[in-house]
Amino acid sequence: MKTHGVPLHLQLQPAPTVGDSTMNIRHMLVVVDPSTEDKQPCLERAANLCRHYPQARLTLLACDYVPALDGGALFESTGLEKARASLLKHNRELLNKLAEPLRAKGIEVEVDSVWGKRLDRHILQAAQKWQPDLVIKTTHHHNPLKRLFLTNTDWQLIRHCEAPLWLVKRGEQSITQICAAVDPLHVDDKPASLDLKLISDAKTLAEETGASLNLVHCYNPLPRTMVIDATLVVDYQGYADDVKKHHAEALAELLKRANADNAQHQLLEGYPEEAIPNMIEKQGINLLVMGAISRSRLQSALIGHTAERLLDEVSCDLLIIKPDGFSDPSKP
């Protein structure tokens, strides 16, 4: 079989050092939805994590905004301020009610109620204020149009939240199967050290919760119809086999660097937003761990993060990890 060249951008990067895990959870910021009296999946997840991290404390955050209380000719400013204060007081009472069963179990819980139109900005400001080890928020299905115009709270948190971000879909479900998606060839422009951090954090979380861990990497050779090189057209299968081999070697090298040679791992052919959801359904994964970096607004609008594209496709919770030293470029 012929040996085919590997594109220059798919080269192994210099070996970074293995960093310490950031999954030493002592403080969780839990974003509660004050507009519903239904169950709060984010709170269920936080309570579940407290069983594995008994030293952890919680801060319950409610961010609320009612357009009718944002000014207008029908209300004078004093009346608006009183109405907003009343709303914030009501939300604090709700948070304290939600905190009661947690406090009864010996968990330290604080509450914080804020007013504001941009939910994502207030969550990020609260994260700056409280400096949690983990931000937990319930997530729902998102309209692709909202993502295009960058208005969705979860998209913004994926891009800008400095702390690890846990987006909850199935809060009542125990974490028994964790999957970490890695990118050893860094085709998404993530720093090489981020994969090591993902593996370290996922391993620590699996050890603390008693869950099993699976590492996955997706690769996608050029479709046969897009190959224009005459040599590759003649031996397309040889080209595809070479690409697979190169990605397998890169994954093996990453596992070696991360001291995870014996970890369960998979190499999936296909785009992540297609291959990973199928794998998650088949294997009953409860938590998908991914990395994300901040891009410009134009790049985010036109490309989007793999994490963002996967958010609506997977049925499990999603944990987003940022590189060491990441600083939100959008904050004042």
C-alpha positions in Angstrom: 0.0 0.0 0.0 1.2 3.5 -0.8 2.1 5.9 2.0 0.5 9.3 1.7 1.6 12.5 3.2 -0.2 14.0 6.2 -1.3 17.7 5.9 1.1 20.1 7.7 -1.5 21.3 10.1 -2.0 17.7 11.4 1.4 17.5 13.1 2.1 16.4 16.6 2.8 19.3 18.9 5.7 19.6 21.5 4.9 17.7 24.6 3.5 20.0 27.3 3.7 19.1 31.0 0.9 17.4 32.9 -0.9 20.0 35.1 -2.8 19.6 38.3 -6.5 18.8 38.2 -8.9 21.7 38.8 -11.6 19.3 40.0 -10.8 19.9 43.7 -14.3 21.2 44.2 -14.8 23.3 47.4 -17.3 25.9 46.1 -20.0 25.6 43.5 -22.0 28.5 42.1 -25.5 27.2 41.1 -27.5 29.3 38.7 -31.2 28.8 39.7 -34.1 29.7 37.4 -36.4 31.9 39.5 -39.2 31.9 36.9 -40.2 28.3 37.6 -41.3 26.4 40.6 -40.6 23.1 38.8 -37.6 21.0 39.8 -34.2 22.6 39.3 -31.8 20.1 37.5 -28.8 22.3 38.4 -29.6 22.0 42.1 -30.1 18.2 41.8 -26.7 18.0 40.2 -25.1 20.1 42.9 -26.6 18.1 45.7 -25.4 14.9 44.0 -21.9 16.3 43.7 -21.9 17.3 47.4 -22.2 13.6 48.2 -18.8 13.1 46.6 -17.4 16.4 47.7 -18.6 16.7 51.3 -16.4 19.7 52.0 -18.0 21.7 49.2 -20.2 24.7 49.9 -22.9 26.2 47.5 -23.9 29.6 46.4 -27.4 29.7 44.9 -27.7 32.5 42.3 -31.0 33.9 40.9 -30.7 36.5 38.1 -34.1 38.0 37.2 -35.3 40.6 34.8 -38.9 41.9 34.2 -39.2 44.4 31.3 -42.1 46.1 32.9 -39.9 47.1 35.8 -37.2 48.5 33.6 -38.6 52.0 33.4 -41.4 53.8 31.6 -43.8 56.7 31.9 -46.3 54.7 34.0 -43.9 54.3 36.9 -41.8 56.8 38.8 -38.3 55.8 39.7 -39.0 55.4 43.4 -41.8 53.0 42.6 -39.6 51.0 40.2 -36.9 50.6 42.8 -39.4 49.3 45.4 -40.8 46.9 42.9 -37.4 45.6 41.9 -36.4 45.3 45.6 -39.6 43.3 46.2 -38.8 41.0 43.3 -35.2 40.4 44.6 -36.5 39.8 48.1 -39.0 37.2 46.7 -36.2 35.5 44.8 -34.0 35.4 48.0 -36.9 33.7 49.8 -37.2 31.2 47.0 -33.5 30.5 47.2 -33.6 30.0 50.9 -36.5 27.7 50.6 -34.5 25.6 48.0 -31.5 25.7 50.4 -33.4 24.3 53.4 -33.1 20.6 52.6 -29.4 21.1 51.6 -28.7 22.9 54.9 -30.5 20.1 56.8 -27.9 17.7 55.3 -25.1 19.9 56.7 -24.2 21.6 53.4 -23.2 25.3 53.7 -25.4 27.3 51.4 -25.4 31.0 50.6 -27.8 32.8 48.4 -27.4 35.8 46.0 -30.2 37.5 44.1 -29.5 40.0 41.3 -31.4 42.1 38.8 -30.3 42.6 35.2 -31.2 42.1 31.6 -28.1 40.3 30.4 -28.2 37.0 32.2 -24.9 35.8 31.0 -23.1 39.0 32.1 -24.6 38.8 35.6 -23.6 35.1 35.9 -20.1 36.0 34.8 -20.0 38.9 37.3 -21.2 36.6 40.0 -18.4 34.1 39.1 -15.9 36.9 39.4 -17.3 37.9 42.8 -17.6 34.4 44.3 -14.6 32.7 42.5 -16.2 29.3 42.5 -14.4 26.1 41.5 -17.4 25.1 39.4 -20.4 26.9 37.8 -23.5 24.8 37.4 -26.5 25.8 35.3 -29.5 24.0 33.8 -29.5 24.0 30.0 -32.3 23.6 27.4 -32.6 23.2 23.7 -31.4 26.3 21.8 -32.6 27.8 18.6 -29.8 27.9 16.0 -30.9 31.4 15.0 -30.2 32.6 18.6 -26.7 31.1 18.4 -26.0 32.9 15.1 -26.8 36.2 16.7 -24.9 35.4 19.9 -27.8 36.1 22.2 -28.0 32.8 24.0 -26.8 32.7 27.6 -25.3 29.2 27.4 -23.3 30.0 24.2 -21.9 33.1 26.0 -21.0 31.1 29.1 -19.2 28.5 27.1 -17.1 31.2 25.5 -16.4 33.4 28.5 -16.8 31.6 31.8 -13.4 31.3 33.4 -14.4 28.6 35.9 -15.3 25.1 34.8 -18.9 25.2 33.5 -21.3 22.3 34.1 -24.4 22.5 31.9 -27.1 20.1 33.3 -29.7 18.2 31.3 -30.3 15.2 33.6 -29.8 16.4 37.1 -31.5 13.4 38.7 -29.2 11.0 37.0 -26.1 9.8 38.9 -22.8 10.2 37.1 -21.6 6.7 36.3 -20.1 7.1 32.8 -17.8 10.0 31.9 -16.5 10.7 28.4 -13.7 13.3 27.7 -13.4 14.5 24.1 -9.8 15.3 23.2 -8.1 16.8 20.1 -4.4 15.7 20.1 -3.8 17.4 16.7 -5.3 20.7 17.8 -7.2 21.3 14.6 -9.6 23.5 16.6 -6.8 25.8 17.6 -6.9 24.6 21.3 -3.6 24.7 23.1 -1.9 21.3 23.5 -1.9 21.6 27.3 -5.7 21.8 27.4 -6.1 18.1 26.4 -3.9 17.1 29.4 -6.0 19.3 31.6 -9.2 17.6 30.3 -7.8 14.2 30.9 -6.6 15.1 34.4 -9.9 16.7 35.4 -12.0 13.9 34.0 -9.8 11.3 35.8 -10.2 13.1 39.1 -13.9 13.5 38.7 -14.3 9.8 37.8 -12.2 8.8 40.8 -14.3 11.0 43.1 -17.7 9.9 41.8 -16.8 6.2 41.1 -17.6 6.6 37.5 -15.9 4.9 34.6 -13.9 7.1 32.1 -13.7 6.9 28.3 -11.5 9.1 26.2 -12.6 9.8 22.6 -11.1 11.5 19.6 -12.8 12.1 16.3 -11.1 12.4 12.9 -12.5 12.9 9.5 -10.6 12.3 6.3 -11.6 14.2 3.2 -14.6 12.7 1.5 -13.8 10.8 -1.7 -15.8 13.3 -3.7 -13.5 16.2 -2.5 -10.2 14.5 -3.2 -8.6 16.1 -6.3 -5.1 14.8 -6.1 -4.8 12.1 -8.8 -2.7 9.8 -6.6 -5.2 9.9 -3.7 -8.1 9.3 -6.2 -6.4 6.1 -7.3 -5.8 4.8 -3.8 -8.3 6.6 -1.6 -8.5 3.8 0.9 -4.8 4.0 1.4 -5.1 7.7 2.1 -8.0 7.1 4.6 -6.0 4.4 6.3 -3.0 6.8 6.7 -5.1 9.5 8.2 -6.6 7.1 10.7 -3.2 5.8 11.6 -1.8 9.3 12.1 -4.7 10.2 14.4 -4.3 6.9 16.3 -0.6 7.6 16.9 -1.4 11.2 18.0 -4.0 9.8 20.5 -1.6 7.2 21.8 1.1 9.9 22.3 -1.4 12.1 24.2 -2.4 9.3 26.5 1.3 8.6 27.2 1.9 12.2 28.0 -1.1 12.2 30.3 -0.1 9.0 32.1 -3.3 7.5 30.8 -1.9 4.7 28.6 -4.3 2.2 30.2 -7.4 4.4 30.0 -10.4 3.2 27.9 -10.3 5.2 24.6 -11.9 5.3 21.2 -11.1 6.7 17.8 -14.2 7.7 16.0 -14.5 8.5 12.3 -16.8 11.4 11.5 -17.5 15.0 12.7 -17.7 15.3 16.5 -21.3 16.7 16.4 -22.4 13.5 14.6 -20.1 10.7 16.0 -20.1 11.7 19.6 -23.9 11.9 20.2 -24.2 8.4 18.6 -21.5 7.0 20.9 -23.1 8.7 24.0 -26.4 7.1 23.3 -25.0 3.6 22.7 -22.7 3.7 25.8 -25.0 5.5 28.2 -22.6 8.4 28.9 -23.8 10.7 31.7 -21.2 13.5 31.3 -19.3 14.8 28.3 -16.1 16.7 29.2 -14.8 19.1 26.6 -12.5 22.1 26.2 -13.3 25.5 24.8 -11.4 28.7 24.0 -12.7 32.2 23.3 -12.9 33.3 19.7 -13.8 36.7 18.2 -17.4 37.4 17.7 -17.1 36.9 13.9 -15.4 33.5 14.3 -17.9 32.4 16.9 -20.8 33.4 14.6 -19.4 31.7 11.5 -17.8 28.7 13.0 -18.8 28.1 16.6 -17.2 25.9 19.1 -17.4 22.1 18.9 -18.9 22.3 22.4 -21.6 24.7 21.2 -22.5 22.5 18.3 -22.7 19.5 20.5 -24.8 21.1 23.3 -28.1 20.5 21.5 -27.0 17.2 20.1 -26.1 15.2 23.2 -28.6 14.0 25.8 -26.1 14.1 28.7 -24.6 16.8 30.9 -21.8 18.8 29.5 -18.7 20.0 31.4 -16.7 22.8 29.7 -13.0 23.3 30.7 -10.9 26.3 29.8 -7.1 26.4 29.4 -4.9 27.3 32.3 -4.6 31.0 32.7 -7.7 31.7 30.6 -9.1 35.2 31.2 -12.5 36.3 29.9 -11.6 38.8 27.1 -15.1 40.4 27.3 -14.9 41.6 30.9 -14.2 45.3 31.6 
